[in-house]
Every structure is written in C-alpha cells, then in structure tokens.
C-alpha cells in the first residue's frame, strides 16, 4: 500500500492511494485521525474545518486542543459505535459521527480530553455546550423554545450524570437554550470557569460549583431562565476572517476555483456537489448591486449573515441571491455581511469570477 502526502495550509493530510477493498480511506490532520465508512468522501476544506473546530472549542475553554482523536465517519460507523437511534457519539475509543453531528461530537471530544478520555460533568451542561458550539461554518445552530412552557427544565436535567441514558430528544434544545442564556447573561469567562471547575468536571459537586460561579442555586437559575430568556438563541460562524473580501471603491471582484482538493471547498453534499464557502463581504449601505457570475457552469448563492430586518427595506433585500454560471442580475441588497457560496460537481473543478458593482 502506498500513500501520498499533501499539505492543506498547515494540515498534513494522508490520502490512501492504493488501498485494498477491505481498508477504508483514512486521513490524518493535526488533531484527528479520520476513517471513512460507507464510501464517504471528504473534501480538504471539510477536513480542515473539522480540525479548526477542535482548536476553536479548545480556545473557548482556554485549554490546549487534544491531538490524534480517532474519528469514524459515516452512518454505519455511528450505528456500530453508538447503537440505538443516536446521530453520533464520543467515546473513549473515538468520535462516531456524520456531517450532521460532527461539530457537536468534536465538542465532546475536546471536553473528554479534560477527563482523560472519559465523560465529564453532567448531561445538562455538556450537551448544552456541545449544541451551542456546534453552530459553525456550514451547520448553524438555533435553539428555539418557550422557557415558561418547558416541563423538564434545567433544575431537573442538571441531576442527570453523563454516561447514563436519561436525556430524551427534546432535552437537547432545553440544555442548549439554558447554557446560551448563561453565556449571554454572565459572559464567557464565568461560564468557562464553571465548566473547568474540578468540582463540576468530576460531577460530584456540580451544584456547589454552580453557586460559586453564578451566585444562585439551580432552582433559582431555572426560575430566572424561565422568566427572562428570549425564545431563540442562534449560533453560527459562517465567515472565515482570513477569507474576507474587500471592495475597491464600488466594485468587488473575486476570482477563485471550486476544487475538492482545496482547503476552502467543503463537501461533497448529497454525494454530488462541493461548495466553496466562508468567503464574506460587507455592504455598508443598502442599495442595488449588479451581480456577475462569470463561470462555465456551477451556481452562486449570496447568503445574508448577521442581518437585522428592521422593516425599513423591502423584504427581498434580505433574500438569498442565486445565480447560474454566466448570469448577470441587478438585485436589491440590505446592509449586511454576505457569505459567498459557489457550488460545483464533486468530480470537476470550476474556475469563476464574481464581480459586484454598487449602482
């Protein structure tokens, strides 16, 4: 068996070139060892973002990211490793996930590195932080509920230790919503100090740790959350600052290639399409913009990010903008940050130029 090594920025990827039928493709990044099941294929950008998620979560927690965490990727891997109806799981043996659960389970992997590979804390906070921090790149996360109407609230869920199957599906949104409320009310520093408190990590005296850091009991926190929390918390980091696009006066021109081998291309999606993404631009003033998508095929989407619809402008100003290769349209734009997404067929590369002109 021979292997070729290619570098994606600072991530060394080992790609299996002449593997036998019995051996699954494997990729090694700085923090992960990814084994693909079910004929899954991952573009270089997907692998790079998975690595970035490890670093992002570790940075939030103020710890060093773990290295060489095994990841078993694909539906059958999840079935074998997690059992039941789980969408993914993180065990001492590694992470079992699909595209819909990978960011969540990588949060658990980082957290478990703080417990020498074993479960830490309690279900409420660990699932809450995993849901909240899973809102990343192509997979934004939103927790929407009416706190006053929840029967199984934080006070009940806080007593469930990790490693015991007492959570039901609806509890995940409650956990994410409550942890989001703690973050917004008390700040990252207080939340992280609690999550890293040995009394909480060991799971033996989480309630003492909670009172020490937040200044109220779980019962009082449950009541305050029900009384004051908004209905929705949304978490997402669609844009990569290193891919920010700049205007030259009233014109923005961006030329690149959609290529599964490139670190900015993710997928494949549905086994067919790959997407260049995370490149964003900001429009300071609303108005009409001429959009030219110069390409022999493919499709373009301009997606609003962090927009607040005040009702001042027409609803279509906030709509997604979609063009095919070779299209030129004049469209209304709200003053927002917009993500550029360009799709192509997985087996092909697509050269393109996007030209925006403020009219």
Buried (B, 14 or more C-beta within 10 A) or exposed (E): EEEEEEEBEEBEBBBBEEBEEEEBBBBBBBBBBBBBBEEBEBBBBBBBBBBBBBBBBBEBBEBEBBEEBBBBBBBEBBBEBBEEEBBBBBBEEBBBBBBEBBBBBBBBBBBBBBBEBEBBBBBBBBBBBBBBBBBBBBBBBBBEBEBEEBEEBBBBBBEBBBEEEEBEEEBBBBBBBBBBBBBEBBEEEBBBBBBBBEBBBEBEBBBEBBBBBBEEEBEEBBBBBBEEBEEEBEBBBBBBEEBEBEBEEEEBBBEBBBBBBBBBBBBBBEEEBBBBBBBBBBBEEBBEBBBBBBBEBBBBBBBBBEBEEEEEBEEEBBBEBBBEBEBEEEBBBBBBBBBBBBBBBBEEBBBBEBBBBBE
